[in-house]
Amino acid sequence: QVQLVESGGGLVQPGGSLRLSCAASGRIHYIVAMGWYRQIPGKQRELVASVTSGVGKNYGDSVKGRFTISRDDSQYTVSLEMNSLNAEDTAVYYCNGIFRTSTFSDDMTYWGKGTLVTVSS
C-alpha cells in the first residue's frame, strides 16, 4: 500500500505562482511514474504533468511553458511549479503515482485526495 499526500494548494491571484508538492510513503520498490492531474469543474480529469522513469517529462498542452514538474526519488516526492496562473487553471489538482511494491509486482496506480487551487482576484 502506498499513500500520497499533497500540499501547497490555495488561493492565488492571476499572474501569480504556486508550488504544489506530493509525498509518497509506504512500500515502494520502484517508481514507474509520478505526476499531477487536475479536474476543472464540469470537465473531465486531465493530465497536467508527469515524470516517467526511463522516459522523461510530459506536459499537458495548456500548461507547457508555464508549469515545471520535478521528482526527487531520494524522498519519493514530486513537485509542480506553476507560473503565470490564470482563472482557467482553477481546479482540484490530484497527485498520481504508479509504483511497484516488490521486485515482481504489477504496476499499481495511486491517487492523492486532491488539493484545490483557485486563481482569482
Phi and psi restraints in degrees (range 20) as a CNS / XPLOR table:
assign (resid 1 and name C) (resid 2 and name N)
       (resid 2 and name CA) (resid 2 and name C) 1.0 -124.9 20.0 2
assign (resid 2 and name N) (resid 2 and name CA)
       (resid 2 and name C) (resid 3 and name N) 1.0 139.8 20.0 2
assign (resid 2 and name C) (resid 3 and name N)
       (resid 3 and name CA) (resid 3 and name C) 1.0 -115.8 20.0 2
assign (resid 3 and name N) (resid 3 and name CA)
       (resid 3 and name C) (resid 4 and name N) 1.0 141.4 20.0 2
assign (resid 3 and name C) (resid 4 and name N)
       (resid 4 and name CA) (resid 4 and name C) 1.0 -120.4 20.0 2
assign (resid 4 and name N) (resid 4 and name CA)
       (resid 4 and name C) (resid 5 and name N) 1.0 127.7 20.0 2
assign (resid 4 and name C) (resid 5 and name N)
       (resid 5 and name CA) (resid 5 and name C) 1.0 -123.3 20.0 2
assign (resid 5 and name N) (resid 5 and name CA)
       (resid 5 and name C) (resid 6 and name N) 1.0 121.0 20.0 2
assign (resid 5 and name C) (resid 6 and name N)
       (resid 6 and name CA) (resid 6 and name C) 1.0 -95.5 20.0 2
assign (resid 6 and name N) (resid 6 and name CA)
       (resid 6 and name C) (resid 7 and name N) 1.0 156.0 20.0 2
assign (resid 6 and name C) (resid 7 and name N)
       (resid 7 and name CA) (resid 7 and name C) 1.0 -153.7 20.0 2
assign (resid 7 and name N) (resid 7 and name CA)
       (resid 7 and name C) (resid 8 and name N) 1.0 158.9 20.0 2
assign (resid 7 and name C) (resid 8 and name N)
       (resid 8 and name CA) (resid 8 and name C) 1.0 108.0 20.0 2
assign (resid 8 and name N) (resid 8 and name CA)
       (resid 8 and name C) (resid 9 and name N) 1.0 -8.3 20.0 2
assign (resid 8 and name C) (resid 9 and name N)
       (resid 9 and name CA) (resid 9 and name C) 1.0 -69.9 20.0 2
assign (resid 9 and name N) (resid 9 and name CA)
       (resid 9 and name C) (resid 10 and name N) 1.0 162.6 20.0 2
assign (resid 9 and name C) (resid 10 and name N)
       (resid 10 and name CA) (resid 10 and name C) 1.0 160.1 20.0 2
assign (resid 10 and name N) (resid 10 and name CA)
       (resid 10 and name C) (resid 11 and name N) 1.0 -162.3 20.0 2
assign (resid 10 and name C) (resid 11 and name N)
       (resid 11 and name CA) (resid 11 and name C) 1.0 -96.7 20.0 2
assign (resid 11 and name N) (resid 11 and name CA)
       (resid 11 and name C) (resid 12 and name N) 1.0 133.7 20.0 2
assign (resid 11 and name C) (resid 12 and name N)
       (resid 12 and name CA) (resid 12 and name C) 1.0 -142.3 20.0 2
assign (resid 12 and name N) (resid 12 and name CA)
       (resid 12 and name C) (resid 13 and name N) 1.0 147.9 20.0 2
assign (resid 12 and name C) (resid 13 and name N)
       (resid 13 and name CA) (resid 13 and name C) 1.0 -82.0 20.0 2
assign (resid 13 and name N) (resid 13 and name CA)
       (resid 13 and name C) (resid 14 and name N) 1.0 153.9 20.0 2
assign (resid 13 and name C) (resid 14 and name N)
       (resid 14 and name CA) (resid 14 and name C) 1.0 -53.8 20.0 2
assign (resid 14 and name N) (resid 14 and name CA)
       (resid 14 and name C) (resid 15 and name N) 1.0 137.4 20.0 2
assign (resid 14 and name C) (resid 15 and name N)
       (resid 15 and name CA) (resid 15 and name C) 1.0 87.6 20.0 2
assign (resid 15 and name N) (resid 15 and name CA)
       (resid 15 and name C) (resid 16 and name N) 1.0 -8.8 20.0 2
assign (resid 15 and name C) (resid 16 and name N)
       (resid 16 and name CA) (resid 16 and name C) 1.0 -84.4 20.0 2
assign (resid 16 and name N) (resid 16 and name CA)
       (resid 16 and name C) (resid 17 and name N) 1.0 -175.5 20.0 2
assign (resid 16 and name C) (resid 17 and name N)
       (resid 17 and name CA) (resid 17 and name C) 1.0 -129.2 20.0 2
assign (resid 17 and name N) (resid 17 and name CA)
       (resid 17 and name C) (resid 18 and name N) 1.0 156.7 20.0 2
assign (resid 17 and name C) (resid 18 and name N)
       (resid 18 and name CA) (resid 18 and name C) 1.0 -154.8 20.0 2
assign (resid 18 and name N) (resid 18 and name CA)
       (resid 18 and name C) (resid 19 and name N) 1.0 145.4 20.0 2
assign (resid 18 and name C) (resid 19 and name N)
       (resid 19 and name CA) (resid 19 and name C) 1.0 -118.1 20.0 2
assign (resid 19 and name N) (resid 19 and name CA)
       (resid 19 and name C) (resid 20 and name N) 1.0 125.8 20.0 2
assign (resid 19 and name C) (resid 20 and name N)
       (resid 20 and name CA) (resid 20 and name C) 1.0 -103.3 20.0 2
assign (resid 20 and name N) (resid 20 and name CA)
       (resid 20 and name C) (resid 21 and name N) 1.0 143.7 20.0 2
assign (resid 20 and name C) (resid 21 and name N)
       (resid 21 and name CA) (resid 21 and name C) 1.0 -131.0 20.0 2
assign (resid 21 and name N) (resid 21 and name CA)
       (resid 21 and name C) (resid 22 and name N) 1.0 150.6 20.0 2
assign (resid 21 and name C) (resid 22 and name N)
       (resid 22 and name CA) (resid 22 and name C) 1.0 -140.6 20.0 2
assign (resid 22 and name N) (resid 22 and name CA)
       (resid 22 and name C) (resid 23 and name N) 1.0 129.5 20.0 2
assign (resid 22 and name C) (resid 23 and name N)
       (resid 23 and name CA) (resid 23 and name C) 1.0 -116.0 20.0 2
assign (resid 23 and name N) (resid 23 and name CA)
       (resid 23 and name C) (resid 24 and name N) 1.0 129.8 20.0 2
assign (resid 23 and name C) (resid 24 and name N)
       (resid 24 and name CA) (resid 24 and name C) 1.0 -100.6 20.0 2
assign (resid 24 and name N) (resid 24 and name CA)
       (resid 24 and name C) (resid 25 and name N) 1.0 143.5 20.0 2
assign (resid 24 and name C) (resid 25 and name N)
       (resid 25 and name CA) (resid 25 and name C) 1.0 -144.3 20.0 2
assign (resid 25 and name N) (resid 25 and name CA)
       (resid 25 and name C) (resid 26 and name N) 1.0 161.0 20.0 2
assign (resid 25 and name C) (resid 26 and name N)
       (resid 26 and name CA) (resid 26 and name C) 1.0 118.0 20.0 2
assign (resid 26 and name N) (resid 26 and name CA)
       (resid 26 and name C) (resid 27 and name N) 1.0 -158.4 20.0 2
assign (resid 26 and name C) (resid 27 and name N)
       (resid 27 and name CA) (resid 27 and name C) 1.0 -85.9 20.0 2
assign (resid 27 and name N) (resid 27 and name CA)
       (resid 27 and name C) (resid 28 and name N) 1.0 99.7 20.0 2
assign (resid 27 and name C) (resid 28 and name N)
       (resid 28 and name CA) (resid 28 and name C) 1.0 -119.9 20.0 2
assign (resid 28 and name N) (resid 28 and name CA)
       (resid 28 and name C) (resid 29 and name N) 1.0 112.6 20.0 2
assign (resid 28 and name C) (resid 29 and name N)
       (resid 29 and name CA) (resid 29 and name C) 1.0 -90.9 20.0 2
assign (resid 29 and name N) (resid 29 and name CA)
       (resid 29 and name C) (resid 30 and name N) 1.0 -38.0 20.0 2
assign (resid 29 and name C) (resid 30 and name N)
       (resid 30 and name CA) (resid 30 and name C) 1.0 -154.1 20.0 2
assign (resid 30 and name N) (resid 30 and name CA)
       (resid 30 and name C) (resid 31 and name N) 1.0 135.8 20.0 2
assign (resid 30 and name C) (resid 31 and name N)
       (resid 31 and name CA) (resid 31 and name C) 1.0 -93.4 20.0 2
assign (resid 31 and name N) (resid 31 and name CA)
       (resid 31 and name C) (resid 32 and name N) 1.0 115.4 20.0 2
assign (resid 31 and name C) (resid 32 and name N)
       (resid 32 and name CA) (resid 32 and name C) 1.0 -80.6 20.0 2
assign (resid 32 and name N) (resid 32 and name CA)
       (resid 32 and name C) (resid 33 and name N) 1.0 -46.7 20.0 2
assign (resid 32 and name C) (resid 33 and name N)
       (resid 33 and name CA) (resid 33 and name C) 1.0 -162.2 20.0 2
assign (resid 33 and name N) (resid 33 and name CA)
       (resid 33 and name C) (resid 34 and name N) 1.0 152.3 20.0 2
assign (resid 33 and name C) (resid 34 and name N)
       (resid 34 and name CA) (resid 34 and name C) 1.0 -141.2 20.0 2
assign (resid 34 and name N) (resid 34 and name CA)
       (resid 34 and name C) (resid 35 and name N) 1.0 147.0 20.0 2
assign (resid 34 and name C) (resid 35 and name N)
       (resid 35 and name CA) (resid 35 and name C) 1.0 -172.9 20.0 2
assign (resid 35 and name N) (resid 35 and name CA)
       (resid 35 and name C) (resid 36 and name N) 1.0 -167.1 20.0 2
assign (resid 35 and name C) (resid 36 and name N)
       (resid 36 and name CA) (resid 36 and name C) 1.0 -130.3 20.0 2
assign (resid 36 and name N) (resid 36 and name CA)
       (resid 36 and name C) (resid 37 and name N) 1.0 137.4 20.0 2
assign (resid 36 and name C) (resid 37 and name N)
       (resid 37 and name CA) (resid 37 and name C) 1.0 -121.9 20.0 2
assign (resid 37 and name N) (resid 37 and name CA)
       (resid 37 and name C) (resid 38 and name N) 1.0 161.3 20.0 2
assign (resid 37 and name C) (resid 38 and name N)
       (resid 38 and name CA) (resid 38 and name C) 1.0 -139.9 20.0 2
assign (resid 38 and name N) (resid 38 and name CA)
       (resid 38 and name C) (resid 39 and name N) 1.0 155.6 20.0 2
assign (resid 38 and name C) (resid 39 and name N)
       (resid 39 and name CA) (resid 39 and name C) 1.0 -129.4 20.0 2
assign (resid 39 and name N) (resid 39 and name CA)
       (resid 39 and name C) (resid 40 and name N) 1.0 110.8 20.0 2
assign (resid 39 and name C) (resid 40 and name N)
       (resid 40 and name CA) (resid 40 and name C) 1.0 -83.3 20.0 2
assign (resid 40 and name N) (resid 40 and name CA)
       (resid 40 and name C) (resid 41 and name N) 1.0 139.1 20.0 2
assign (resid 40 and name C) (resid 41 and name N)
       (resid 41 and name CA) (resid 41 and name C) 1.0 -50.5 20.0 2
assign (resid 41 and name N) (resid 41 and name CA)
       (resid 41 and name C) (resid 42 and name N) 1.0 128.2 20.0 2
assign (resid 41 and name C) (resid 42 and name N)
       (resid 42 and name CA) (resid 42 and name C) 1.0 83.1 20.0 2
assign (resid 42 and name N) (resid 42 and name CA)
       (resid 42 and name C) (resid 43 and name N) 1.0 -0.4 20.0 2
assign (resid 42 and name C) (resid 43 and name N)
       (resid 43 and name CA) (resid 43 and name C) 1.0 -123.1 20.0 2
assign (resid 43 and name N) (resid 43 and name CA)
       (resid 43 and name C) (resid 44 and name N) 1.0 165.5 20.0 2
assign (resid 43 and name C) (resid 44 and name N)
       (resid 44 and name CA) (resid 44 and name C) 1.0 -77.4 20.0 2
assign (resid 44 and name N) (resid 44 and name CA)
       (resid 44 and name C) (resid 45 and name N) 1.0 149.4 20.0 2
assign (resid 44 and name C) (resid 45 and name N)
       (resid 45 and name CA) (resid 45 and name C) 1.0 -60.7 20.0 2
assign (resid 45 and name N) (resid 45 and name CA)
       (resid 45 and name C) (resid 46 and name N) 1.0 137.6 20.0 2
assign (resid 45 and name C) (resid 46 and name N)
       (resid 46 and name CA) (resid 46 and name C) 1.0 -133.6 20.0 2
assign (resid 46 and name N) (resid 46 and name CA)
       (resid 46 and name C) (resid 47 and name N) 1.0 154.6 20.0 2
assign (resid 46 and name C) (resid 47 and name N)
       (resid 47 and name CA) (resid 47 and name C) 1.0 -69.7 20.0 2
assign (resid 47 and name N) (resid 47 and name CA)
       (resid 47 and name C) (resid 48 and name N) 1.0 134.1 20.0 2
assign (resid 47 and name C) (resid 48 and name N)
       (resid 48 and name CA) (resid 48 and name C) 1.0 -99.5 20.0 2
assign (resid 48 and name N) (resid 48 and name CA)
       (resid 48 and name C) (resid 49 and name N) 1.0 -57.2 20.0 2
assign (resid 48 and name C) (resid 49 and name N)
       (resid 49 and name CA) (resid 49 and name C) 1.0 -163.9 20.0 2
assign (resid 49 and name N) (resid 49 and name CA)
       (resid 49 and name C) (resid 50 and name N) 1.0 152.7 20.0 2
assign (resid 49 and name C) (resid 50 and name N)
       (resid 50 and name CA) (resid 50 and name C) 1.0 -151.9 20.0 2
assign (resid 50 and name N) (resid 50 and name CA)
       (resid 50 and name C) (resid 51 and name N) 1.0 159.0 20.0 2
assign (resid 50 and name C) (resid 51 and name N)
       (resid 51 and name CA) (resid 51 and name C) 1.0 -126.5 20.0 2
assign (resid 51 and name N) (resid 51 and name CA)
       (resid 51 and name C) (resid 52 and name N) 1.0 119.2 20.0 2
assign (resid 51 and name C) (resid 52 and name N)
       (resid 52 and name CA) (resid 52 and name C) 1.0 -109.9 20.0 2
assign (resid 52 and name N) (resid 52 and name CA)
       (resid 52 and name C) (resid 53 and name N) 1.0 128.7 20.0 2
assign (resid 52 and name C) (resid 53 and name N)
       (resid 53 and name CA) (resid 53 and name C) 1.0 -60.7 20.0 2
assign (resid 53 and name N) (resid 53 and name CA)
       (resid 53 and name C) (resid 54 and name N) 1.0 132.6 20.0 2
assign (resid 53 and name C) (resid 54 and name N)
       (resid 54 and name CA) (resid 54 and name C) 1.0 79.4 20.0 2
assign (resid 54 and name N) (resid 54 and name CA)
       (resid 54 and name C) (resid 55 and name N) 1.0 -4.2 20.0 2
assign (resid 54 and name C) (resid 55 and name N)
       (resid 55 and name CA) (resid 55 and name C) 1.0 -119.5 20.0 2
assign (resid 55 and name N) (resid 55 and name CA)
       (resid 55 and name C) (resid 56 and name N) 1.0 -58.8 20.0 2
assign (resid 55 and name C) (resid 56 and name N)
       (resid 56 and name CA) (resid 56 and name C) 1.0 131.2 20.0 2
assign (resid 56 and name N) (resid 56 and name CA)
       (resid 56 and name C) (resid 57 and name N) 1.0 -155.2 20.0 2
assign (resid 56 and name C) (resid 57 and name N)
       (resid 57 and name CA) (resid 57 and name C) 1.0 -99.3 20.0 2
assign (resid 57 and name N) (resid 57 and name CA)
       (resid 57 and name C) (resid 58 and name N) 1.0 149.7 20.0 2
assign (resid 57 and name C) (resid 58 and name N)
       (resid 58 and name CA) (resid 58 and name C) 1.0 -138.1 20.0 2
assign (resid 58 and name N) (resid 58 and name CA)
       (resid 58 and name C) (resid 59 and name N) 1.0 135.4 20.0 2
assign (resid 58 and name C) (resid 59 and name N)
       (resid 59 and name CA) (resid 59 and name C) 1.0 -124.6 20.0 2
assign (resid 59 and name N) (resid 59 and name CA)
       (resid 59 and name C) (resid 60 and name N) 1.0 144.9 20.0 2
assign (resid 59 and name C) (resid 60 and name N)
       (resid 60 and name CA) (resid 60 and name C) 1.0 -67.8 20.0 2
assign (resid 60 and name N) (resid 60 and name CA)
       (resid 60 and name C) (resid 61 and name N) 1.0 149.6 20.0 2
assign (resid 60 and name C) (resid 61 and name N)
       (resid 61 and name CA) (resid 61 and name C) 1.0 -58.6 20.0 2
assign (resid 61 and name N) (resid 61 and name CA)
       (resid 61 and name C) (resid 62 and name N) 1.0 -35.1 20.0 2
assign (resid 61 and name C) (resid 62 and name N)
       (resid 62 and name CA) (resid 62 and name C) 1.0 -73.1 20.0 2
assign (resid 62 and name N) (resid 62 and name CA)
       (resid 62 and name C) (resid 63 and name N) 1.0 -12.8 20.0 2
assign (resid 62 and name C) (resid 63 and name N)
       (resid 63 and name CA) (resid 63 and name C) 1.0 -118.4 20.0 2
assign (resid 63 and name N) (resid 63 and name CA)
       (resid 63 and name C) (resid 64 and name N) 1.0 -3.3 20.0 2
assign (resid 63 and name C) (resid 64 and name N)
       (resid 64 and name CA) (resid 64 and name C) 1.0 -58.8 20.0 2
assign (resid 64 and name N) (resid 64 and name CA)
       (resid 64 and name C) (resid 65 and name N) 1.0 132.0 20.0 2
assign (resid 64 and name C) (resid 65 and name N)
       (resid 65 and name CA) (resid 65 and name C) 1.0 88.0 20.0 2
assign (resid 65 and name N) (resid 65 and name CA)
       (resid 65 and name C) (resid 66 and name N) 1.0 -12.1 20.0 2
assign (resid 65 and name C) (resid 66 and name N)
       (resid 66 and name CA) (resid 66 and name C) 1.0 -114.9 20.0 2
assign (resid 66 and name N) (resid 66 and name CA)
       (resid 66 and name C) (resid 67 and name N) 1.0 -34.5 20.0 2
assign (resid 66 and name C) (resid 67 and name N)
       (resid 67 and name CA) (resid 67 and name C) 1.0 -108.6 20.0 2
assign (resid 67 and name N) (resid 67 and name CA)
       (resid 67 and name C) (resid 68 and name N) 1.0 149.4 20.0 2
assign (resid 67 and name C) (resid 68 and name N)
       (resid 68 and name CA) (resid 68 and name C) 1.0 -133.6 20.0 2
assign (resid 68 and name N) (resid 68 and name CA)
       (resid 68 and name C) (resid 69 and name N) 1.0 127.6 20.0 2
assign (resid 68 and name C) (resid 69 and name N)
       (resid 69 and name CA) (resid 69 and name C) 1.0 -104.6 20.0 2
assign (resid 69 and name N) (resid 69 and name CA)
       (resid 69 and name C) (resid 70 and name N) 1.0 146.1 20.0 2
assign (resid 69 and name C) (resid 70 and name N)
       (resid 70 and name CA) (resid 70 and name C) 1.0 -143.1 20.0 2
assign (resid 70 and name N) (resid 70 and name CA)
       (resid 70 and name C) (resid 71 and name N) 1.0 150.0 20.0 2
assign (resid 70 and name C) (resid 71 and name N)
       (resid 71 and name CA) (resid 71 and name C) 1.0 -131.4 20.0 2
assign (resid 71 and name N) (resid 71 and name CA)
       (resid 71 and name C) (resid 72 and name N) 1.0 133.9 20.0 2
assign (resid 71 and name C) (resid 72 and name N)
       (resid 72 and name CA) (resid 72 and name C) 1.0 -116.7 20.0 2
assign (resid 72 and name N) (resid 72 and name CA)
       (resid 72 and name C) (resid 73 and name N) 1.0 99.8 20.0 2
assign (resid 72 and name C) (resid 73 and name N)
       (resid 73 and name CA) (resid 73 and name C) 1.0 -71.9 20.0 2
assign (resid 73 and name N) (resid 73 and name CA)
       (resid 73 and name C) (resid 74 and name N) 1.0 -20.3 20.0 2
assign (resid 73 and name C) (resid 74 and name N)
       (resid 74 and name CA) (resid 74 and name C) 1.0 -69.2 20.0 2
assign (resid 74 and name N) (resid 74 and name CA)
       (resid 74 and name C) (resid 75 and name N) 1.0 -24.0 20.0 2
assign (resid 74 and name C) (resid 75 and name N)
       (resid 75 and name CA) (resid 75 and name C) 1.0 -119.6 20.0 2
assign (resid 75 and name N) (resid 75 and name CA)
       (resid 75 and name C) (resid 76 and name N) 1.0 3.1 20.0 2
assign (resid 75 and name C) (resid 76 and name N)
       (resid 76 and name CA) (resid 76 and name C) 1.0 56.3 20.0 2
assign (resid 76 and name N) (resid 76 and name CA)
       (resid 76 and name C) (resid 77 and name N) 1.0 48.6 20.0 2
assign (resid 76 and name C) (resid 77 and name N)
       (resid 77 and name CA) (resid 77 and name C) 1.0 -125.2 20.0 2
assign (resid 77 and name N) (resid 77 and name CA)
       (resid 77 and name C) (resid 78 and name N) 1.0 155.7 20.0 2
assign (resid 77 and name C) (resid 78 and name N)
       (resid 78 and name CA) (resid 78 and name C) 1.0 -137.4 20.0 2
assign (resid 78 and name N) (resid 78 and name CA)
       (resid 78 and name C) (resid 79 and name N) 1.0 137.5 20.0 2
assign (resid 78 and name C) (resid 79 and name N)
       (resid 79 and name CA) (resid 79 and name C) 1.0 -124.9 20.0 2
assign (resid 79 and name N) (resid 79 and name CA)
       (resid 79 and name C) (resid 80 and name N) 1.0 154.1 20.0 2
assign (resid 79 and name C) (resid 80 and name N)
       (resid 80 and name CA) (resid 80 and name C) 1.0 -130.6 20.0 2
assign (resid 80 and name N) (resid 80 and name CA)
       (resid 80 and name C) (resid 81 and name N) 1.0 113.8 20.0 2
assign (resid 80 and name C) (resid 81 and name N)
       (resid 81 and name CA) (resid 81 and name C) 1.0 -91.7 20.0 2
assign (resid 81 and name N) (resid 81 and name CA)
       (resid 81 and name C) (resid 82 and name N) 1.0 116.9 20.0 2
assign (resid 81 and name C) (resid 82 and name N)
       (resid 82 and name CA) (resid 82 and name C) 1.0 -110.2 20.0 2
assign (resid 82 and name N) (resid 82 and name CA)
       (resid 82 and name C) (resid 83 and name N) 1.0 123.2 20.0 2
assign (resid 82 and name C) (resid 83 and name N)
       (resid 83 and name CA) (resid 83 and name C) 1.0 -122.2 20.0 2
assign (resid 83 and name N) (resid 83 and name CA)
       (resid 83 and name C) (resid 84 and name N) 1.0 162.6 20.0 2
assign (resid 83 and name C) (resid 84 and name N)
       (resid 84 and name CA) (resid 84 and name C) 1.0 49.7 20.0 2
assign (resid 84 and name N) (resid 84 and name CA)
       (resid 84 and name C) (resid 85 and name N) 1.0 47.8 20.0 2
assign (resid 84 and name C) (resid 85 and name N)
       (resid 85 and name CA) (resid 85 and name C) 1.0 -69.2 20.0 2
assign (resid 85 and name N) (resid 85 and name CA)
       (resid 85 and name C) (resid 86 and name N) 1.0 145.3 20.0 2
assign (resid 85 and name C) (resid 86 and name N)
       (resid 86 and name CA) (resid 86 and name C) 1.0 -132.9 20.0 2
assign (resid 86 and name N) (resid 86 and name CA)
       (resid 86 and name C) (resid 87 and name N) 1.0 174.0 20.0 2
assign (resid 86 and name C) (resid 87 and name N)
       (resid 87 and name CA) (resid 87 and name C) 1.0 -59.9 20.0 2
assign (resid 87 and name N) (resid 87 and name CA)
       (resid 87 and name C) (resid 88 and name N) 1.0 -29.6 20.0 2
assign (resid 87 and name C) (resid 88 and name N)
       (resid 88 and name CA) (resid 88 and name C) 1.0 -70.2 20.0 2
assign (resid 88 and name N) (resid 88 and name CA)
       (resid 88 and name C) (resid 89 and name N) 1.0 -11.2 20.0 2
assign (resid 88 and name C) (resid 89 and name N)
       (resid 89 and name CA) (resid 89 and name C) 1.0 -85.5 20.0 2
assign (resid 89 and name N) (resid 89 and name CA)
       (resid 89 and name C) (resid 90 and name N) 1.0 -6.9 20.0 2
assign (resid 89 and name C) (resid 90 and name N)
       (resid 90 and name CA) (resid 90 and name C) 1.0 -62.4 20.0 2
assign (resid 90 and name N) (resid 90 and name CA)
       (resid 90 and name C) (resid 91 and name N) 1.0 122.9 20.0 2
assign (resid 90 and name C) (resid 91 and name N)
       (resid 91 and name CA) (resid 91 and name C) 1.0 -174.5 20.0 2
assign (resid 91 and name N) (resid 91 and name CA)
       (resid 91 and name C) (resid 92 and name N) 1.0 169.6 20.0 2
assign (resid 91 and name C) (resid 92 and name N)
       (resid 92 and name CA) (resid 92 and name C) 1.0 -89.6 20.0 2
assign (resid 92 and name N) (resid 92 and name CA)
       (resid 92 and name C) (resid 93 and name N) 1.0 124.5 20.0 2
assign (resid 92 and name C) (resid 93 and name N)
       (resid 93 and name CA) (resid 93 and name C) 1.0 -102.3 20.0 2
assign (resid 93 and name N) (resid 93 and name CA)
       (resid 93 and name C) (resid 94 and name N) 1.0 130.0 20.0 2
assign (resid 93 and name C) (resid 94 and name N)
       (resid 94 and name CA) (resid 94 and name C) 1.0 -115.6 20.0 2
assign (resid 94 and name N) (resid 94 and name CA)
       (resid 94 and name C) (resid 95 and name N) 1.0 131.5 20.0 2
assign (resid 94 and name C) (resid 95 and name N)
       (resid 95 and name CA) (resid 95 and name C) 1.0 -79.1 20.0 2
assign (resid 95 and name N) (resid 95 and name CA)
       (resid 95 and name C) (resid 96 and name N) 1.0 137.6 20.0 2
assign (resid 95 and name C) (resid 96 and name N)
       (resid 96 and name CA) (resid 96 and name C) 1.0 -126.9 20.0 2
assign (resid 96 and name N) (resid 96 and name CA)
       (resid 96 and name C) (resid 97 and name N) 1.0 140.6 20.0 2
assign (resid 96 and name C) (resid 97 and name N)
       (resid 97 and name CA) (resid 97 and name C) 1.0 -141.3 20.0 2
assign (resid 97 and name N) (resid 97 and name CA)
       (resid 97 and name C) (resid 98 and name N) 1.0 141.2 20.0 2
assign (resid 97 and name C) (resid 98 and name N)
       (resid 98 and name CA) (resid 98 and name C) 1.0 -119.1 20.0 2
assign (resid 98 and name N) (resid 98 and name CA)
       (resid 98 and name C) (resid 99 and name N) 1.0 120.8 20.0 2
assign (resid 98 and name C) (resid 99 and name N)
       (resid 99 and name CA) (resid 99 and name C) 1.0 -133.4 20.0 2
assign (resid 99 and name N) (resid 99 and name CA)
       (resid 99 and name C) (resid 100 and name N) 1.0 158.6 20.0 2
assign (resid 99 and name C) (resid 100 and name N)
       (resid 100 and name CA) (resid 100 and name C) 1.0 -112.9 20.0 2
assign (resid 100 and name N) (resid 100 and name CA)
       (resid 100 and name C) (resid 101 and name N) 1.0 126.6 20.0 2
assign (resid 100 and name C) (resid 101 and name N)
       (resid 101 and name CA) (resid 101 and name C) 1.0 -90.1 20.0 2
assign (resid 101 and name N) (resid 101 and name CA)
       (resid 101 and name C) (resid 102 and name N) 1.0 -8.3 20.0 2
assign (resid 101 and name C) (resid 102 and name N)
       (resid 102 and name CA) (resid 102 and name C) 1.0 -154.3 20.0 2
assign (resid 102 and name N) (resid 102 and name CA)
       (resid 102 and name C) (resid 103 and name N) 1.0 174.1 20.0 2
assign (resid 102 and name C) (resid 103 and name N)
       (resid 103 and name CA) (resid 103 and name C) 1.0 -57.8 20.0 2
assign (resid 103 and name N) (resid 103 and name CA)
       (resid 103 and name C) (resid 104 and name N) 1.0 -39.9 20.0 2
assign (resid 103 and name C) (resid 104 and name N)
       (resid 104 and name CA) (resid 104 and name C) 1.0 -114.3 20.0 2
assign (resid 104 and name N) (resid 104 and name CA)
       (resid 104 and name C) (resid 105 and name N) 1.0 17.7 20.0 2
assign (resid 104 and name C) (resid 105 and name N)
       (resid 105 and name CA) (resid 105 and name C) 1.0 -77.7 20.0 2
assign (resid 105 and name N) (resid 105 and name CA)
       (resid 105 and name C) (resid 106 and name N) 1.0 160.5 20.0 2
assign (resid 105 and name C) (resid 106 and name N)
       (resid 106 and name CA) (resid 106 and name C) 1.0 -75.4 20.0 2
assign (resid 106 and name N) (resid 106 and name CA)
       (resid 106 and name C) (resid 107 and name N) 1.0 161.5 20.0 2
assign (resid 106 and name C) (resid 107 and name N)
       (resid 107 and name CA) (resid 107 and name C) 1.0 -68.6 20.0 2
assign (resid 107 and name N) (resid 107 and name CA)
       (resid 107 and name C) (resid 108 and name N) 1.0 134.3 20.0 2
assign (resid 107 and name C) (resid 108 and name N)
       (resid 108 and name CA) (resid 108 and name C) 1.0 -125.6 20.0 2
assign (resid 108 and name N) (resid 108 and name CA)
       (resid 108 and name C) (resid 109 and name N) 1.0 136.7 20.0 2
assign (resid 108 and name C) (resid 109 and name N)
       (resid 109 and name CA) (resid 109 and name C) 1.0 -100.9 20.0 2
assign (resid 109 and name N) (resid 109 and name CA)
       (resid 109 and name C) (resid 110 and name N) 1.0 134.4 20.0 2
assign (resid 109 and name C) (resid 110 and name N)
       (resid 110 and name CA) (resid 110 and name C) 1.0 -128.8 20.0 2
assign (resid 110 and name N) (resid 110 and name CA)
       (resid 110 and name C) (resid 111 and name N) 1.0 152.2 20.0 2
assign (resid 110 and name C) (resid 111 and name N)
       (resid 111 and name CA) (resid 111 and name C) 1.0 -129.1 20.0 2
assign (resid 111 and name N) (resid 111 and name CA)
       (resid 111 and name C) (resid 112 and name N) 1.0 143.3 20.0 2
assign (resid 111 and name C) (resid 112 and name N)
       (resid 112 and name CA) (resid 112 and name C) 1.0 -78.7 20.0 2
assign (resid 112 and name N) (resid 112 and name CA)
       (resid 112 and name C) (resid 113 and name N) 1.0 174.2 20.0 2
assign (resid 112 and name C) (resid 113 and name N)
       (resid 113 and name CA) (resid 113 and name C) 1.0 -75.8 20.0 2
assign (resid 113 and name N) (resid 113 and name CA)
       (resid 113 and name C) (resid 114 and name N) 1.0 -19.7 20.0 2
assign (resid 113 and name C) (resid 114 and name N)
       (resid 114 and name CA) (resid 114 and name C) 1.0 100.8 20.0 2
assign (resid 114 and name N) (resid 114 and name CA)
       (resid 114 and name C) (resid 115 and name N) 1.0 147.8 20.0 2
assign (resid 114 and name C) (resid 115 and name N)
       (resid 115 and name CA) (resid 115 and name C) 1.0 -134.6 20.0 2
assign (resid 115 and name N) (resid 115 and name CA)
       (resid 115 and name C) (resid 116 and name N) 1.0 134.6 20.0 2
assign (resid 115 and name C) (resid 116 and name N)
       (resid 116 and name CA) (resid 116 and name C) 1.0 -84.6 20.0 2
assign (resid 116 and name N) (resid 116 and name CA)
       (resid 116 and name C) (resid 117 and name N) 1.0 129.5 20.0 2
assign (resid 116 and name C) (resid 117 and name N)
       (resid 117 and name CA) (resid 117 and name C) 1.0 -115.0 20.0 2
assign (resid 117 and name N) (resid 117 and name CA)
       (resid 117 and name C) (resid 118 and name N) 1.0 121.4 20.0 2
assign (resid 117 and name C) (resid 118 and name N)
       (resid 118 and name CA) (resid 118 and name C) 1.0 -118.4 20.0 2
assign (resid 118 and name N) (resid 118 and name CA)
       (resid 118 and name C) (resid 119 and name N) 1.0 122.2 20.0 2
assign (resid 118 and name C) (resid 119 and name N)
       (resid 119 and name CA) (resid 119 and name C) 1.0 -107.5 20.0 2
assign (resid 119 and name N) (resid 119 and name CA)
       (resid 119 and name C) (resid 120 and name N) 1.0 109.4 20.0 2
assign (resid 119 and name C) (resid 120 and name N)
       (resid 120 and name CA) (resid 120 and name C) 1.0 -159.8 20.0 2
assign (resid 120 and name N) (resid 120 and name CA)
       (resid 120 and name C) (resid 121 and name N) 1.0 149.2 20.0 2
